[in-house]
Amino acid sequence: MKIIINTPGSYIQKNGECFLLSNQEQKQEISVKKVEQIMITTAAAISTDAILLAVENNVDIVFLKYNGQPYGRVWHSKLGSISTIRRKQLKLQEDEYGLKLVKEWIGQKLQNQSDFLKELMMNRRDEERKTMLQEASAKIKEQEGKVKNTEKFNDIDEARYTIQGYEGTAGRIYFQVLGKLMPEKYQFNGRSKNPAKDEFNSMLNYSYGVLYSQVERACIIAGLDPYIGIMHTDNYNRQSLVYDLVEPYRVYMDQIVFKLFSGKKIKDEHFRPVEGGIYLNDDGKKILMEAVNKAFETKIRYRGKNIELQNIMQYDCHQIANRILKEVL
């Protein structure tokens, strides 16, 4: 399970082989054996004894900014696997196998977007909106086909901007349609970031930040270096591979946030205005994190297996690490 700390003034300490969580309202004791991650999303304190207990039991502690971006983590210092994987990662920039992986990841992202719009189409009675969704899904599918057919390129450096162009076109179509499906007061025209221009993107940005931390964790456990990317280069001084790998999983956050808005779980008081945009407030973060945590623990059918959503990224990262070891010379 994941412990999510989103109440200001919370305190985490050790009590035997348990984490003791306390705030002004309640206290709760959780066995360390049941915990795989602690996410601290707001002003809170954690004792050094609790940190030691987490490290000794391979429990990941992640600190998130006000906008959901992970800014730090505490974990054991042991690497997830042999250094051969990381040495071979460095070759992927110039190896055709690196291009193959990127095309798979972006292609899967676009397929997921197209499939999500098809799913939404099935639940609509309005013929105009059904047609809109059908046409948008088909256009995104067309961009997916273009990504897969970039065979004239030999490596990612040659193909990067072309693939990003197809991805960007699909993204604009996708979010314009989602924006039109929102309740009237929350409709939006497309993606906006840091700060978001609207409530949907504000919540989506925060959920993506949480997703980055999950992908980074999966990379480390699988022995992949999160800083050695393929599509995203190391010029960003950030976890470039995380930004590569996160793409196929974004749709899961899209679905969670869309469901919260369409189910009328979101209200104006869940946000706070800032210069140039909007951020989630603590109440909004609580609602979102409860939905994310519930979704992560839900089993879905994935590659012929029934697997919890939170374990999909780990499964894929292990597969990627094994493929890199086998395919890259």
N, C-alpha and C positions, 0 to 999 in steps of 0.2 A: 504494500500500500504506500501511498504518498501522503506525507504530512504537509499540509498547505497552511502557512501562517499568514493570515491576511487581516488580523485584528490588531490595530495599533496598541502598543504597550504589552504585547504578549512576551512571555519569557519561557525559554526551554532550558531545562536542566536535567541532570542525570539522577535517577533514583534506582539504585541497584542495576539491573539489566534492562531498565526501562527509560524512556523519555517521559518526563513530567512536563506537560504543557499547562501554563496558567495565564489567566488574564483577569480583568476585574470581574468578569461574570462567572467563570468556572475554572475547574482544574480537571485534567484528563491525563491518565497514565497509559502509555502504549509500549508494549514489548519491542525491543530493538529487532527481534527476529521477524516481526511482521512488517518492518519498514524497509523500503528500498531507496527512498529519497525524501529529503526535507526541502521544501520550497518556501523561502521567506520573501514575501511580496510587499511588505510594509514595515514601518518602524517596529522593531522587535529586538530582543536580546537573547543570546544563547551562551551558556557557560562553557568554559574550556573543557570541563569534564564531559559535557554532552557532546562536544566536538570530538573528543578522544573516543568516546563510545561509538560514535558514528564511523570514524575512521577505522577502528578496529573491526567493525562489522560490515565494512564495505558499503556504508550508507552515504550517498551523495548529498551534500548540502549546497543548494543553489540560491544565490541572492539575485533578486530581480529589481530593476529600476521601476520608477513610477509608470513607465510606458510598457512594461513587460519584458524589456530587453535584459538578458542575463548580464550582470557586470562582474560576477565572481563566483567561485565555487570552492568548496573544501572537500578534498578527497584524498585517498591514500596515494603515495608517490610511486606505486608500482605500475609499470606499463602493462597494457592489456595483452601484449603478445610479442613476438620476436621482432627485432628491428628490420628484418628483411622486408616486411610489408612497407615500412616507411621509406626505405631506400627505393623500392619499386614504385611507390607513389610518385616520387620525384621524376620518374621517367614518363609518366602518363601525359605530361604536357606535350611531348614530342612523339609519343607512340600512338599509332592508329587505334589502339585499344582504349586509350583515354577518350578519343572522339566517340567511339562506340558506346562507352558508358554514359557520356553526356547526352547523346541522342536517346538512349533508353530512358534516362531520368526526365528529360524535358518532354519526350514523347508520352511518357506515363502521366506527367502532370496535365498535359493537354487532353489526354484521353479521360482522365478523371474529371476535368472541367466539363467536357462534352457529356459524359455520363450523368453528372450531377444535374445538368440542365434537362436532360432527357427524363430523369427521375422527377424533377419538378413539373415537367410537362404532363406526366401521367396523373398528377394530382389537381390539374386545372380543368375547370369547366368552361372558362372564357375562351372561345375559339381564337380570338385575336391574340391573346397571350400564349396560347398553345402554339400558334403559328410562329410567333416571335421566338419562343424557346426552341422550336424545331429548327428554324433557320439559323439561329445563333449556334446551336449544337453542331449543325452541319458545317458551318464556316470554321469553327474551331477544329473540327475533325479534318478539314482541308489543310489547316496549318500543321496539324500533327503529321499528316502525310508528307508535307514538305520537309519537316524536320528529319523524318526517317529516310528521305530520299536525297540527302546531301552527300551523295557518294563521290562527287568530284573532288572533295577535299581529302587531304591526307592526314591532317592532324587538327587539333582544336584551335590552334592559332589562325589557321586559314578559315575555319568555319564559324568562329565565335560570333562575329557580328551578324552573319546571316541567320544563325540559329536564334540569336537574341531578337532579331527582327520578327521572325515567325512567332516566337513566344510572346513578344510585346503586342503584336496584332491580335492574337488569341485572347490575351489578358484584357485588352480594351473592350472587345466584344463581350466577354464573359461578365465583367463587372458592370458594364452599362446595362446589361439585362438584369443582373441581380438588383441593381439600384432601382429599376422600374418595378420590381416585385415587392419592394418594401411597403409597409404601411405608409400612407401618403406623407405624413409628417417626417418620416425618416428616409425618404427617397434621396438618392445621391447619383452623381454623374460618372463616377469612376474611382479609381484608387487614389488615396492621398495618405501621406505618411508624415509623421514626426514634426509637428503635430498634425493629426488628422483634421480634415475640414468638416467632417460629419460624424454622427454617432456610430454608424455601422463600421466605418474604417477605424475609428478610435478603438472599438472593441476588437476588431480584427487584428490591428497592430499589436495589441497586448497579447492576444492568443498566439500570434506568430512568434512573439518573444519567448513565450513558454515552450513552443515547439522547438525553437533553436536549442534550448537547454536540453531537451530530450534527445535530439539528434546528436549533439555533442557528446552526451553521455554514452550513447550507443556506439559512436566512433571510438571512444577511448576504451570501452570494454572489448571491442572487436580488434583492437590493436592498430586502428587507423589513426593517422595524425590529423586532427581537425584543422590544422593550419595549412596543410598541403592540398590545395584545391586543383581543379582542372579547368572548369568553366570560369570560375572566379579565381583570379590570380592572387599571388601573395602580396601584391602592392597595396592591398587594403589594410594590412596590419591587423587582420582579424581572422576568425576561423573560416578560411575560404572553403574548405571541404564541407563544412556544415551548411554553408550557403548553397553549395552544389546539391547536396543530398536532401535538403529540406523540401525541394520543389515538389516531388510526388505526393508529399504528405500534407501540403497546404489545404487541400480540399477538405480534409477532416475538420480543420478549424473553420473553414468556410461554412460547412454544414452545421456545426455547433452554433456559430454566431447567427446564421440565417434562421435557425430554429428558434432561438431566443427572441429574435425580433418578430418573426411571423407568428409566434405563440403569444405575443404581447406581454412578454416577461420583462421587457425593458421600458424604463420611464426616463423622463427628462432629468429627474433628480439623481440618476446614476452617473452623471457626467459633470465635469467642471470646465468652464471656459478658461483658456490660457491665451496668451498673445499669439495670434495667428491660427488658432484652432481649438480643439477640444481634447481633453483627456478623460479617461475613466476615473471616477473617485473610488473610495474604499468600498462603498456599497456595490458599485458596479463590478469591481474586481471580485468581490465575494460571489456574486451571482455567476459570473463567468467561470471562475475557478471551480465552483461546485459542478457546473455543467461539464467542464473539461475533464475533471477527475472522474465523473460518472461515465463519460464516453470512453476514457482510457481503459476503464475496467470492463468494458463491454466486449464480448467476443464477436468477431465477424469472420466471414469466410474469406480467406486470403491464400492464394496460391495452393489451393487444395487442402488447406488446413483451417481448423477453427482456432483462432488465436486472438488474444486480447489486443485491442488497438495499441496499447502502450508497448507491446512486445514486437509489433511489426517492424519498427525501426531497428530494433536489436537483431531480429532475424535477418533483415536485409543487409545490415552492416557486416555481419559474419559471412554472409554469402559473397559480398563484394570483396572482403579481405581474402577469402579463399580463391576467388577468381583472379585477383591481382597476383597472388602468389603463383598461380598456375599459368596465366596467360602472358605476363610481362617478363621478358628475359633480362 
